[in-house]
Amino acid sequence: MRILINAIGSRGDVQPMLALAQGLRLRGHRIAIAADSSFEDWIEGFGLPFLGVTHDLEEGLRRRGSLKNGFLRGLVEQLRAQFEFIDRAPEVDLVVGGGGAFAARTHAEARRVPGVFVVYSSQVMPSGRQEPATPARMPRWTWPFFGWLWRFIFNLAFRRAFNDERKRRGLPPIRDAFAHILGDAPLFAADGAWARLPSDAPPGSFQCGQLLLADTEALDPALERFLEAGTAPVYVGFGSMPDRRSGETTRSILRALDACGARAVVASGWSDLGVGEALPATVHGVRSAPHVKLFPRCAVIVHHGGAGTTQAAARAGVPQVVVPHIGDQHAWGRTMEDLGAGVVVRRDRLGSERLACALAKCLSDTDVQERARALAARAAADGVEKAVAHLESLVAAWSR
């Protein structure tokens, strides 16, 4: 079977789809991956054909300068680029989209083949039966309203772009962009130990578990030496979240670390943490590092609350300080806090004192540490095999 994987977004969006591609290839399927050009070398390093989508999300966010001002507009630009890609994509038997690959099911419809969308967080689904991903907790009676509001905003941002592009390809208009993207049978790629689908999810939804990449990437030798030279460090990194005041944020982080007497690994990521700053000997700066290798060797993980990073920290059995920036990150942070495995610090209230208090709790509270270890012990096995079997069954049903 010829399968096109649309893996659009940051590394956290692409990595699970790469894991799925590996699993499908082992079953004898012919795979190609479409992603931002910045991932070309990484994907081809796994021996998989790469197809570039002409948009760079990181560059777009940096150009706009902030998440609030540029996130939705950046996604609309990305959507337009995906539609351009449809016209030059090869013939396939199945289209699978994940992350920001919103055009995947339109692509499948245009080629008259099945299409499946992969969801990493239940909060992506507009639901009236789960707590909304808002910075503050909301009472249960408001949940249906926020589910409706999320769907309304999404349609306001994307439905016109969808219908413009669909009209050019002779496809009928859609009324609900989000329902179209998800389809009747989305694949939910998150571990059931800490995430469940809402009861009003599409009826054909299937939870396969987290899609884990068998990553052979080694830690950088300099980072390895730093880890071996002292006590387990704190990890600090905000992944693909840009920061217009990265210097100020870095200095707040350094003050908090100093107050706790903690060593640290600071990952610059798209936030540029530590870039251009004089880091003390107790702090080691990196651009990025493989979470599966690094996190189990850390004392606390400070991160933005992305689905992949949160689950990697949970699997490592390490307490978390979640600093949500946007969207479902708020829900992931609350999940870890409710499970007793971490603490949430709101991004708009992040300062050295609050961060130091959160770090001190995770570093000294044996209950938090024990709950983090217990959570890791409950984690399920890799969900790739289940996902592959499910996709094969869907295509078989489609063909009948």
C-alpha positions in Angstrom: 0.0 0.0 0.0 1.3 3.5 -0.9 0.9 5.8 2.1 1.5 9.5 2.4 2.2 10.8 5.9 1.5 14.5 6.3 3.6 15.6 9.4 3.1 19.3 9.7 4.3 21.5 12.5 7.1 21.5 15.0 9.3 18.5 16.0 6.6 17.4 18.5 4.2 17.1 15.6 6.5 15.4 13.2 8.2 12.8 15.6 5.1 10.7 16.3 4.3 10.6 12.6 7.8 9.5 11.8 7.3 6.7 14.4 4.1 5.7 12.6 5.9 5.8 9.2 8.6 3.4 10.6 5.9 1.0 11.8 4.0 1.1 8.5 7.2 0.5 6.5 8.0 -2.6 8.7 4.7 -4.0 7.5 5.8 -3.7 3.9 4.0 -0.5 3.0 5.6 2.2 0.7 5.9 5.4 2.7 6.6 9.0 1.9 6.5 11.9 4.4 5.5 15.5 3.7 6.8 18.0 6.2 8.4 21.4 6.6 11.8 21.6 4.7 13.7 22.0 8.0 13.0 18.3 8.8 14.4 17.0 5.5 17.8 15.7 6.7 16.3 14.2 9.8 13.6 12.3 8.0 15.8 11.1 5.2 18.3 9.9 7.8 15.7 7.2 8.6 15.7 6.2 4.9 12.3 7.6 4.2 11.4 9.6 1.1 10.8 13.3 2.0 8.4 15.6 0.3 8.8 19.3 1.2 5.8 21.6 2.0 6.8 25.1 1.2 6.3 26.8 4.6 8.5 27.0 7.6 6.4 27.4 10.8 9.4 28.4 13.0 10.3 31.2 10.5 6.7 32.3 10.3 6.3 32.6 14.1 9.6 34.4 14.5 8.7 36.9 11.8 5.4 37.7 13.6 7.2 37.9 16.9 4.6 36.3 19.1 2.2 33.4 19.5 -0.9 35.6 20.2 -0.4 37.8 17.1 0.8 35.1 14.7 -0.2 31.6 15.6 -3.6 31.4 13.7 -2.3 33.5 10.8 0.7 31.2 10.6 -1.6 28.1 10.5 -3.7 29.6 7.7 -0.5 30.2 5.7 0.5 26.7 6.4 -2.9 25.4 5.2 -2.5 27.3 1.9 0.9 25.7 1.4 -0.6 22.3 2.1 -3.2 22.8 -0.6 -0.5 23.8 -3.1 1.3 20.5 -2.1 -1.8 18.5 -2.9 -1.5 19.4 -6.6 2.0 18.0 -6.9 1.8 15.1 -4.5 2.2 11.5 -5.8 -0.6 9.0 -6.2 -1.3 7.1 -3.0 -3.8 4.7 -1.4 -4.0 6.3 2.0 -3.4 9.8 3.4 -2.6 10.2 7.1 -2.2 13.7 8.6 -1.0 14.7 12.1 -0.3 17.9 14.0 -1.1 20.8 11.7 -1.8 18.8 8.6 -5.3 20.2 8.3 -5.6 19.6 4.5 -4.9 15.8 4.8 -8.5 14.7 4.5 -9.3 17.1 1.7 -6.2 15.7 -0.1 -7.6 12.2 0.4 -11.0 13.3 -0.9 -9.5 14.9 -4.0 -7.7 11.6 -4.7 -10.7 9.4 -3.8 -8.7 7.5 -1.2 -9.3 7.1 2.6 -7.8 9.8 4.9 -7.1 9.6 8.6 -6.2 12.4 11.0 -4.0 11.7 14.0 -4.7 13.7 17.2 -2.1 14.0 20.0 -4.4 15.7 22.6 -8.1 15.2 23.4 -8.3 19.0 23.9 -7.9 19.5 20.2 -11.4 18.0 19.8 -14.2 20.6 20.4 -16.1 19.0 23.3 -18.6 20.0 25.8 -17.6 17.1 28.1 -14.1 18.0 29.0 -12.5 20.9 30.7 -11.5 23.6 28.2 -7.8 24.4 27.6 -8.0 27.8 29.2 -5.3 29.4 31.4 -7.7 29.4 34.4 -9.9 26.5 35.5 -13.6 26.9 34.4 -16.7 25.5 36.2 -18.3 22.4 34.6 -21.4 24.2 33.5 -19.3 26.4 31.2 -17.6 23.5 29.3 -20.3 23.2 26.5 -19.9 26.9 25.8 -16.2 26.7 25.5 -16.5 23.7 23.2 -18.8 25.7 21.0 -16.5 28.8 21.2 -13.5 26.7 20.1 -15.3 25.4 17.1 -16.6 28.9 16.2 -13.2 30.5 16.3 -11.6 27.7 14.3 -14.3 28.0 11.6 -13.9 31.7 11.6 -10.2 31.3 11.0 -10.1 28.4 8.5 -13.5 27.7 6.8 -13.1 30.3 4.1 -9.6 29.2 3.2 -10.8 25.6 3.0 -13.7 26.4 0.8 -11.7 28.7 -1.5 -9.2 25.9 -2.1 -11.9 23.2 -2.3 -13.8 25.2 -5.0 -10.7 25.4 -7.1 -10.5 21.6 -7.1 -14.1 21.0 -7.8 -14.9 19.8 -4.3 -18.1 20.8 -2.4 -17.9 23.4 0.4 -17.7 22.3 4.1 -19.8 23.7 6.9 -17.6 22.8 9.8 -13.8 22.9 9.2 -13.0 21.1 12.4 -15.4 18.2 11.8 -14.0 17.9 8.3 -10.4 17.7 9.6 -11.1 15.1 12.2 -13.4 13.0 10.2 -15.4 10.1 11.6 -12.4 8.0 12.7 -9.5 10.1 14.1 -6.6 8.2 15.6 -5.9 9.4 19.2 -2.1 9.0 19.9 -1.8 9.6 23.6 -1.2 7.2 26.5 -4.3 6.1 28.4 -2.4 6.3 31.7 -3.0 10.1 31.6 -5.2 10.9 28.7 -8.7 9.8 27.6 -11.0 10.7 24.7 -14.0 12.8 25.7 -17.3 10.9 25.6 -18.6 13.0 22.7 -15.6 12.4 20.4 -16.4 11.2 16.9 -17.9 7.6 17.2 -15.1 6.0 15.1 -12.3 7.5 17.2 -9.6 5.0 18.2 -7.0 5.5 21.0 -3.8 3.6 20.0 -1.5 5.1 22.6 1.5 7.2 22.2 3.5 6.8 19.0 7.1 6.4 20.2 10.1 6.7 17.9 13.0 4.3 18.4 15.4 7.2 18.3 19.1 6.2 18.1 20.3 9.7 18.5 23.0 9.9 21.2 23.5 12.8 23.7 26.1 15.3 22.7 29.5 14.4 24.3 29.7 17.8 26.1 26.2 17.3 27.5 27.2 13.8 28.6 30.2 15.1 30.4 28.1 17.7 32.2 25.6 15.1 33.3 28.4 12.9 34.7 30.1 15.8 36.5 27.5 16.3 39.3 24.0 15.8 40.6 21.0 15.3 38.3 20.1 18.6 36.8 16.9 20.5 36.1 15.9 20.6 32.5 14.5 23.8 31.2 13.1 24.2 27.6 10.0 25.6 26.0 10.3 23.7 22.7 8.7 25.4 19.7 7.3 28.4 21.7 8.9 31.7 20.5 9.9 34.4 23.1 10.4 38.1 22.2 12.1 38.6 25.6 14.3 35.6 25.7 17.0 37.4 27.6 14.7 38.5 30.3 13.2 35.0 30.5 16.6 33.4 30.7 17.7 35.7 33.5 14.6 34.9 35.5 15.3 31.2 35.1 18.9 31.6 36.1 17.9 33.4 39.3 15.4 30.7 40.2 18.0 28.0 39.6 20.5 29.8 41.8 17.9 30.2 44.6 17.5 26.4 44.6 21.2 25.6 44.2 20.3 23.5 41.2 22.4 22.5 38.2 20.5 22.7 34.9 20.4 21.9 31.2 18.8 24.8 29.3 17.5 24.0 25.8 17.3 27.2 23.6 14.7 25.7 21.2 12.6 28.3 19.4 12.5 30.5 22.5 16.3 31.2 22.3 16.7 30.5 26.0 20.3 31.1 27.0 21.3 32.5 23.6 23.6 35.5 24.1 23.6 35.1 27.8 26.6 34.3 30.0 25.7 31.0 31.6 27.3 29.9 34.9 29.3 26.7 35.1 26.3 25.0 36.7 24.2 25.5 33.6 24.8 23.8 30.3 23.1 25.2 27.2 22.0 23.1 24.2 19.8 23.8 21.2 17.9 20.5 21.8 18.5 17.0 23.0 16.7 13.7 22.7 14.1 13.6 25.5 14.1 9.9 25.8 17.9 9.9 26.6 18.0 13.1 28.7 14.8 13.2 30.8 15.4 10.1 32.9 18.7 11.6 34.1 17.1 14.9 35.3 15.7 15.8 38.6 12.9 18.1 37.3 11.6 18.9 33.8 10.5 22.5 33.2 8.7 22.7 29.9 5.9 24.3 27.9 3.3 21.5 28.2 3.4 20.2 24.6 1.8 16.8 24.2 5.1 15.0 23.3 7.2 16.7 26.0 4.7 16.2 28.7 4.4 12.5 28.0 8.1 12.1 27.6 8.6 13.6 31.1 5.8 11.4 32.5 7.4 8.3 31.0 10.7 9.3 32.5 9.1 9.3 36.0 10.4 12.8 36.7 8.4 15.7 38.4 7.4 18.4 36.0 7.0 22.2 36.2 4.7 23.0 33.3 4.7 26.5 32.0 1.8 26.5 29.4 2.0 29.1 26.6 -1.0 28.3 24.4 -3.9 25.9 23.7 -3.9 22.3 25.0 -0.7 23.0 26.9 -2.9 24.4 29.7 -4.8 21.1 29.9 -1.6 19.0 29.9 -0.2 21.0 32.7 -3.4 20.6 34.8 -3.4 16.9 34.1 0.1 16.5 35.5 -0.8 18.6 38.5 -4.0 16.7 39.1 -2.1 13.4 39.0 0.3 14.9 41.6 3.3 14.6 39.3 4.0 18.2 38.8 3.2 21.9 39.3 1.8 24.5 36.9 3.2 28.0 36.6 1.3 30.3 34.1 3.5 31.8 31.4 2.1 35.3 32.0 3.1 35.0 35.7 6.5 33.4 35.2 9.2 35.0 37.3 12.2 33.9 39.3 10.3 33.7 42.6 7.4 31.6 41.3 9.7 29.3 39.4 12.0 28.9 42.4 9.0 27.9 44.5 7.8 25.4 41.9 11.3 23.9 41.6 11.8 23.7 45.3 8.5 21.7 45.7 9.5 19.2 42.9 13.1 18.9 44.3 12.1 18.3 47.9 8.6 16.9 48.0 8.9 13.1 48.1 5.2 12.7 47.4 5.5 14.5 44.1 8.6 12.4 43.2 6.9 9.2 44.1 3.7 10.0 42.1 5.9 10.8 39.1 7.6 7.4 39.4 4.3 5.7 39.8 2.8 7.4 36.8 5.7 6.2 34.7 5.1 2.6 35.9 1.6 2.8 34.6 2.6 3.9 31.1 1.5 1.6 28.3 3.7 0.1 25.6 4.3 1.9 22.3 1.1 2.5 20.3 2.6 2.1 16.8 1.6 -1.5 16.3 -2.0 -0.8 17.3 -2.1 2.3 15.1 -0.7 0.3 12.1 -3.2 -2.5 12.5 -6.1 0.0 12.9 -5.1 1.9 9.7 -4.8 -1.4 7.7 -8.3 -2.4 8.9 -9.8 1.0 7.9 -8.3 0.7 4.4 -9.6 -2.8 4.1 -13.1 -1.7 5.1 -12.9 1.2 2.6 -12.0 -1.2 -0.2 -15.0 -3.5 0.4 
